[in-house]
């Protein structure tokens, strides 16, 4: 049996090499097999690779990229293999582990070390004043939670967080539990990532989801990938982009950093990828200044209007607000506006004009984006401006065109569909109340940032997390940890250890959950769950390996068991729901639009597509009844002399806050994570030698935050900007620095200065 690591490896002395100019190929295949074998073993782990993202198998617990209709036998990526290996590991974290390690010691370990210890096998309880977690029976754990909830003065003193990996069935029961308890405090990981996308899309096209399917990418004339690194964050997207490129699609990459995956892709599913040079994906690379995307798309739209390249028929029939947009772009001097766009973007005039030419030559354009656009103060206006571009060209509601926000967690979009949102519309609450014969609360609840503020201020006393790693994922680490410690009770439904288990309230519980790979057997037999991908496809997921402990419970069983303890006999058949997930899907069908025939359709190979009115009918369920143009004054983040704009990002060896290893192969970083990537010219001006160590100090609103002991790496970032990995740099993100409208933390535009290493 594989031994868990006993030493916590240093992460601040990495070996730095030349960045790679291509992604995937044979190294990714070899690394996937090696990682799975080391974590889960050959007999347990390798057969799982044949079941990832396959009909009758399980949905990858990593990203939300959709599966094609005709699936390759190896329909997974390197990071997907790592996610599966981590979940299917043979290592166990049980009572003996917690008896050996006091919480104070665990709090001094890195998130990487904690995650490498194995699967949590028993419910564990940390009593008030205790040094160690101790095992607790499930009924006692539920009673502890029920007692603390009953002691609250107001239901809004509890918050119920959700990670994107929670399946549809558990998510639906979870939000029902919270609302029957009397609160809409349902923060989730969407609040920290694509909330800006949802806010902008709901306002402009009437639905907060992307409007494209995989077939649209392959039929597009032009695909613009902005603020996204598919090679690390959504590697299977590279396969779709390669198919599009070979069909004649032109691809534009808009990013402050050159990323290997968008340069050249060596597809491991094809001989040309394993033995040949692979496929050059990007036709035009726009190395944009951090936060300059609004200026770019605004300038592009102004030039489109000047070129009279507008689909007038579409605009007149399907849109509202065109005259206001045209008037906005008619104001001012064209040369001055373009010069301002050049300054804000860091691009040349020629580069912007080349992009314009490509848009003009395209009859079908798709724009894809991710966190690089959504985590800025002006994120919502930026995405509204992208919608303006597509509306001007009539590129929503026709094949090969549309908006494509690329989600992170594999069911984060499905959780929102199921009601995990602090401000669900009245039509959902009406249907939920009618189905379960109660009056759901109507006041909007706390999102993630507001939950932290409420815990800080003593207004939330019980924090319950369905999955995730809240402490490590959220901004302003010191403020978040202090807020968590003010709670009376913190509860985490988890598969593996993470930082949130060692930064606790007065009392704390860890409840061990089944994962996607685990076989889920309830009293009526083996169960499956459903998930929704980034493009609105709903499909089944069935685990294939026996759980490591019979004390692990499914998320559905955990919610149902807690509900029985809290509510008693309240008319909701919680026990029936836990016994047979078909019973939950029957209720979802009656509450959530688009799920007609849910149980039948969920069993169909490949699942089914949810309706999307803008895509399917060119119908726009907005306040005006049409797609809305918006006016978005241009702005961008600025850094004073001697400062840079820092963006947080992932390494290739991580998924969100889960650290698989200490390498970032494509960027040339090995055996370490505390690095800051700085343009050599900026580094020379700031006196930052390659390989030197420094502290990063963020400046915002007259306050400062410090991340100590980072190694400077000279790297081809855009001038004026730097990059470093999260969660190590989340400490630099101010809690109150958020996007307008969406309240999303501004993790992609942090003003920092560099100081001598305080740890030297």
N, C-alpha and C positions, 0 to 999 in steps of 0.2 A: 504494500500500500504506500502511496506517495506521502512523504512527510511534509507537514506544513512548515513554512519558513519560520525559523526561530529568531533570526536577526532581521532588524528593520534596515534595509539597504539605504545608504545615503542617496539623495536625489539632487544634490547640489554641486556635483563634480562630474558633469557629463563629458563624454568624448565627442568632439564635434568634427564632422567630416563634410565633404562637399554634398550639397543637396542633389537628389536624383532628378533626372529629367523625364522619367517615365514611371508609370505606376502598374502594380500587380505583376503578372508574369509568373514564372516558376518560383521565385522567392516567396510570393504570397501563398502559393499552394503548399510548399514545404513548411512554411511557418504555421499554416492552419493545421496541418496534420500533426506537427510536432506539439503544438499547444494543446490540442484536444487529447492526444495520447498522454501528455504529462499531467493534465488535470483530471481527466475522467478515466484514463486507462484505455487500452486498445479495445477490449471486448465491450466495455460500456460506452465509450465515447465515439469510436469511429462509425459504428452503425447509425448513430444519430445524424451524421452528415448526409446520409441518404434520405432522411425524413424532413430536413429543414425546408420549409416553404413548399412542401409537396402536398398534393391532394391526399388526404388521409393521414398526413403528418401534422407537424406543429408549426405555427408561425414563429419566425425568428424573434427572439426577445430583444433584438437590437432595433434597427431603424424601421421606418414605416414605408419603405419603398415597395410598390406593388409588384406582384408576380405576373409575368406574361402568360398568355393563354397556353402557349406551348412551352413547357418548362424544361430546362436542361436538367439532367440527372443530378448535377451539382449546382443547385439554385441557391447559392449562398456566397458570401464574400469572406475575406479573412477576418474581419471584425465580427461578422455573424458567427463564424466558427469559434472565435474567442468567447463570445457571449454564451454560446451553448456549452462550451467546455467549463466555464466558470459556474454555470448553473448545475451542470451534470457532474460536477466534481465528486470524487469519493471521500474527500475530507469532510470531517464533521466538527461542529462547534457545539458541544453539549455541556451539561452541568460541570463535568470535571474541568473543562477549559475555564469556565467562569470562576470556579473555586480557586483555580491557580492564579488567575489574573484579576487583581482588583481594578475597579473602574478608573481610579486615578492613574494606574499604569497604562491601561488601554487608551486613555485620553492623550497620552504622550506618544502613541504610535501613529504612523502615517496611515492615511486612508488606503494606500496600496497594501500595506501589511495587514490591516484589518480584513480587507476583502479576500486576501489569500488564505485565510485560516479555514475556510470551508463553510458548509451549509449549517444553519442553525437548526437544531433538532428538537428542542424542548421550549415550551413557554418559560420565560424567565422574568423574575420580578426583582426590582431594586427598591427596597423599603426606604422610608425616610431616615436619613442619617447613616445608611448602610454603606459599606465599602465594596460589597460584592453583589452581583446578581445571583439569585438562588432559583431553583426550579419551582414551578407553581402549576397546579392542575388547571386545566382549561376552565372549569366551572368557577374556580376561585378567581382566575384572571378576569373573567366576565363580571363576576360580582364586584371586584375592585373597581372596574371601570364604571359599572352601573351605580355604585355608591357615590363616586366622585361626580358623575353627571347629575345625580339626584340632589347633590348638595349645592349645585350652582344656583345663584339667584335668578339667572336669566339664561335661556338656551343659547343666546348669543355669546355666552362666556366659554363656549366650546367651538373649536374649529376642526374640520375634517378634510385633511389634505389628501390628494390623489396623485400617484405617479402614472405616467402614460402607459405602463405595462399592464395595468389592470384590465381584464377582459370586460366585454360589454355586459355580461350577466352580473358580475360582481359590482361593476360601476353603477348599474341601474339600481340594485339593491342598496348600495352604499348611499346614493343620493336620496333614496326613499327613506332610509333610516334617519339621515340628517334632517330631512324636512319634517318627518313625523316627530322628531325630537323638538323641532321648532325653530330651526335656523337655516339660513342660506349661506352660512360660512363654509364654502366649498372651494377653497383655494386649490389650484393644481399647477402642474408644471407648465401648462400652456401660458399661464400668466407671465412666465419668465422667458418665453421664446416667441411663439407665433401669435400672441394676443394682439400685437400690432397688425398682423395680417388680417385677423378676424374683424377687428374694428374697422379697418379701411375697406375691406370687401363687403361687409354688411352694409356700410353706408353707400357704397358705389354700385354694387350689383345685387345686393339683397340677400346674399348668403355668404357666410364667412369661410368658405372652403374653395379650393382650387376648382377650375372649370374644365380641366383637361383629363384625358385618359392616356394610357400608354400609346395607343394608336395615333393620338394627336401629335406626340413627339415625333413619331416616325413619318408623319405626313406633312410636317412643318417645312416651310422654306427657310425659316430662320428661328433659331433658339438662342435666347439671351440668358446666360447663367450669371446672376449678379449676387455678390455677397454670400457665396456658397463654395464649399470645397468638397465635391462629391467623392474624390479619391480617398478621403479619410472618413467622412461623415455618412455618406450614402454610396458605398462603392458599387453596388449593383446598378446605380444610375449610369455609370460609365458604359455598361453594356448597351443600355437603351440609347445613349448618345452615339455610340459607335454604329448601331444599326441605322440611326437617323442620318449620320454622316455618310454612310455608304449608300443611302438612298438619295443623297444630293442635298441634304440639309446643311446650311451654313451655321456655324456656332460662334458666338461671341462670349468671351469670358470677361467679367468685370470684377476685379478683386485687387486689394492692396498688395497681396503676395502672389508670386508665381507659384502655382501648385502643380506638382508632377502629374497628377491624374488628368488634368485638363490640357496638359501638353501632349503627352503620348500615352495611349492606353494599350497594354499588352493583355488582351483578353485570354484568361486561362481556360475558357471554354472552347477555344479555337486554336488550330495548329499555328496560325499566323501570329497568335499572341504568345504561344509558348516557345516557338522556334524563330519567329520572324521579328521584324521591327515594331509590329503593332500598328496602331492607327493614330495619326495626328488628328486630334479632335478640334482644337481651337483655330479658327480662321482669323480672328482678331482678338488680341489680348489688350484690354484697357486696364492698365495698372493705376487704379483710381485712388485718390487720397481718401483716407478713412472718413466716412460720413458725407462724401461728395456726390452720392448717387442722386439725391433730389435735384441738385444743380444740373447734373447730366441729363436726366429725363425731362426736366423742365426746358432746358435749352433745345433738346431734341423735338419736343412738342411745339415749341415756338417756330422752329425751322420747318416742321411739317406743315404748320398753318401757312407760313410764307410760301411754301412750295405748292400750295393748293392740292395737297396729297391726302385729302380727307374723303372718306367714304360718306358722301352727303346723304345718300339714300338710307344708310344705316343710322346715321346721326339723327335725321329727321324722324324716322319711324320709331327708334328704340331708345333715344337718350333725352336727357333733360340737362339744362345748364350750359349748353354749348356757347351761347352768346356771351355769357359771363366769362368763360374761359378765353374766348377769342378776344374780348375786350381787354382782359388782363394781359395777354401776350401782345396786344397791339401797342401797349404803353411802353415808353422808353426807347432808347436807341439800340438798334440791333447789335452794333459793334460793341457797345458798352456791355450789353447783356452777355454776349458771347465771351468777351474778355473776362467778365466776372465768373462765368462758368469755367473757363480755363484755370483761373486762380483757385477756385474752390475744389475742382476735381484733380488738379495736377496733371491733366491731360493736355495735349496740344490741340490746337484748332483743327489740324488735319485729322487727328484721330476721331474727334467728335463728328466731323464731316464724313469720314469714312463710315462710321456707324449709321449716320443718316442715309447714306447711299444704300447700305445693306437693307435698312428698313424700307426704303422706297422701292427696292427691287423685290421685296417679299410680299406675297399675297396672303401668307399664312404665318403669323409670328406667335411664338410661345415665349413668355418670360418666366423664368424660374428664379426663386430666391430663397434665402434662409436667414440665419441669425445676423449675417453681416448687414442686413437691411433693417431688421426688426428691433435691434437693441440700441437705438439712438433716441435722443429727445424728439427728433423730427421724423421718427420711423413711420408713423401713420401718414403724414403728408407725402413721404417718399413713395409709399405703396399706392396711395391715391393717384400720384402722378404716373406711375406705371399703368394703372387702369386707364387714365386719360389717353396714354399712347395707344393702347389697344382699342379703345372706343373710337378714337379718331380714324383708325384704320379698319374698323368693323371686324376686329379680330377677337370677338367673344361670341360664342354660339355658332361657330362653324368649324368643320373638321380641320385639324392641323393648327389650331390657334387657341389662345386663351391664357389665363393666369395659372401659375403652378407654384404655390408655396410648398416647399418640400419639408414635411414634418420630420421630427426626430424620433421619439419613442414609438414603438410599433402599434400602440392603440391610443395615442394621445388624442387623435381626432375622434375615435369612437367614444372615448370617455365623455367628450363634450356633447356628442350626439345623444348619449344616454342621460344627460342632465347634470354632469359635473361642471357646474358653472355657478358662480355666485350671483348671477343676474339673468337666470333663465327667463324667457318671455312668458307673459301671462297665458298664452295658448298652451304651452307645455304644462304649466302649473295647474291650469284648469283641467286638462286631461288627466294628470296625475291624481289630483284630488277626487275627480269623479270616479276613477278606477278603484281607488283605495278608501273612498268614503272619509276624507278628512279635508281640512282647510290648510293647504300649504302656506307657509309664511310668504309675504310679498315684498317686504323690504329687502333691498339688495344686501348681500353679505360681504364678508371680507375676501379680497383676493390675496395673493401671496404677500405682497409688500404690506398691505394693510393688516394682515394677520400678524406679521412681525411687529408692526407698530402697536397693535392691540395687546400682544403678549408683553411687549416692553412696558406698556402703560398699565398693566394689570387688568385689562379688559377681557382677555382670553386666559382662562385658567386650566383648561383641559385641551391638549393638542393630540389629535389622533391622525396618524399617517398610514394610508394604504399604499405601502411600497415607497420607493424613493429614498433619497438621502437629503432631507430638507436642509440641514445645517450646512452641508457642503455645497449644495446647489444654489443657495440664495445669496444675495449681495451682502456687503458690509458684515463680514464674518464675525467681528467682535460684537457688533450690535445684535446680530442674530443669536449668537450663543448666549449673550446676556439675557435676551428676551426669552429664550427657551428655558433658561434656568429659573425664571420667575414663575413658570407654570407650576400648578399643584400636581399635575399628572401628565406625563408624556407617554404615548403608546405608539409603537412602530410594528406594523405587519411587514415582515421582511423574510428574505431568503438567506442573506448573508450579512455579516457584520459591516457596519459603516460608522462614520463619524457621528451620526445622529444618535447612535446608541450610547455614546459616552459623554454627550452633552445633554443632560437630562433635567427634567423638572424635579420637584421635591421627591416624587415617586416616579418610577418608570417601569414599563412593561415592554418586552420584545415577544411578539407572537410569530412562530415559525409558519411560513406559508409554502404551499406547493408552487412550483414554477411552471413555465410553459412545457418543459421537457418531461415533467413528472406525470405518471398515470394518475388520474383522478377517479377514484371509485367511491360512489355514495350508495345509499341503501337500495336505490333502484338499479344500480349497475354502473358501468363505466360512463363517464361524462365527457363532453367536449365543451369548449367555450368558443365565442366568436370575437373577431376583431375587425376593425375598419382601417384600411390603409390610407395613404396620402391622397389617393385619387377616388375615395368614396366607394371602394369595393369592400363588401362584407363577406368574410369566409370563416370556415371552421378551423379550430386548432385543437389537436389531441395529443397529449403527452404519450411518450413511448417507453420511459424507463421507470422502474419501481422507485418510490421515494426512499430516501435513506433512513427515515424514521416514521413509525406509524403515529407519531404525535404531530407531524406536520398536517395542517388542514388547508383546504382550498380557501381562497378569498371569499367565495360564496358562503362556505360553511362558517367562516369566521364572522361575517356580517350577520348571517341568520342567527347564529348562536348568541351573539351579543344582543341582537334585537329581542330575542325571546327573554333574555335576562332583564333588559331595560323596560320593555313594554308589557311583558306577560302575554295574556290572551287578548290581543288588540284587534282581532278580526283579520289580520294579515297572515296568510299561511306560511310563515317563515320556515317551518320545518319541512313543508312540502317543497318549497323552493330549494332548500339545501339537498333534499333527496333526489330531485329530478330537475335539471336545468331547463328542460322543455317547458316546465310550468312558468319559469321566469320569462322565457321568450314569448309565451302566449300573452303575458301582460305587457311586455314591451311593444308587441304588435298593436295593442289597443291604445297605447299612449304615444308612441313615437311615429310620426309620419314616415312612410317609405318602407315599413317592415311587414307589409301584408304577406301572409303565408310564410312567416319567418322560419318556423321549424322545418318546413319542406325545402325552402330555398337555401337555408343554411347547409343542408346536406347535399346540395348539388355540387358537383366538381367545379372548383373555381369560385363558388359563391355567387353573389349577385351585386349589382350596382344600385346604389341609392339614387333617387331622383335628384336632379340638379337643374332647376328651372332655367337659369341663364344658358346653360350648355344644351339642354334638351329641347327647349322651346323658344329660346330668346325671350323669355319672360323674366321680368326683374321685380321681385317682391320687395321693393323699396317703398319709402314714404310717398314718392312721386309716381310709383308704378312703372318707372323707367330706370334705365341705367343712368347714374348721375355723374356728370362731369363735376370736378371740384377745382377751386382756385387755391393754389398752394404757394404762398410767398417763399422765395428761395432763402434757405439758411443752411449753415453747416457748422460743425464744431471748430473752434479756434484754439490754438495753443500759443501762449506768449513766448517770447524769445527765451531760449534755454530749456524749453519744455517740448515734449512730444505727445502725440495722441496715441494712447495704448489701446489695442483691441485684445480681448481675451479669446483664446481658441483652444481646440483639442489637439492633443498629439495623436499620432496614428495608433498608439497603444492604449486608447481609452475610448469609452462610450459615455458621454456626459461625465458624471462624477466617478464612474467605475474605471479604475486604472488596471489594465491587464498586464502591463509591463512598463519598463522605463525607457523604451525606445520610440523615436519618431523617425522611422526609416527614411521616408521620403524627404524630410527636411535635414537629414544628416545628423540628427541628435541621438546619441546612444548613452544608456546607463545614467540618465538623469532627467530632471524635469524643471529645476529652478534655473531657467534660462530666459533671457530677454533678447528678442531678435531686433536688431537696429541696423538701419542703412549705414554702410561704411562712411559716407560723407557726413551724415548727421553725427555719427560716433566721433569722427575727427573733430568736428566743431565743438562737441561737448566734452572732448578729452576722454572718451571711453575706449580704452584699448581692447582689442579682441582678446577674450579670455579673462579680462579683469572682472572683479566682483563689485557689485554695487547694491544699494537699497533703492527700491522704487517708492516714490512718495507721491500720492495723488493729491491734487488740489481741487477743492470744490467748495464754494460757498463760504470761504474763509476758514475751512477746516482741512486737516491733513490726515491721511492714513498711510501706513507704511507696510511694505512687504520687503523683508530683509533677505540679503545674501542671494542675489541672482547673478548668474554668470552672463556676461555680455557676449553675444554672438553676432559678428558682422554678417549681415544677411541681406539679400536683395529686396528688402521691403521698399515701399514707396517712400520718398523723402518726407520728413516731418512726422512719420508714424513709426510705431513699434508694435511688437506682439509678444505675448507670453501666455502660458497655459493657465487655464482654470482647473480645479478650484483654488489653486495656490494664490491667484491674484484676485479672487473675489473679495478679499479683505480691502481692496482698493476702491471698490464700487460703492459709492454712498447710497444709503438706503433711500434717501429722498431725491436722488437723481434718477428720474424716470421719464419714460416717453409720454408725450402729451396724449391724452385720451385713453391709451391702453394701460398705463401705469407699469409698463415693463421696464426693468432695470436697464440702465444705459451701459451695458458691459462692453460695448464696442467702441466707445469714445470717451476714454478716461484721460484727462490731462495729468501727465506725470512729469516730475523732474527726477534727476538721478543724483544720489548722494553717496559718499564713501561708504563702503560696506561696514555696517555696524557690528557684524559678527566676526570681523577680522581680528 
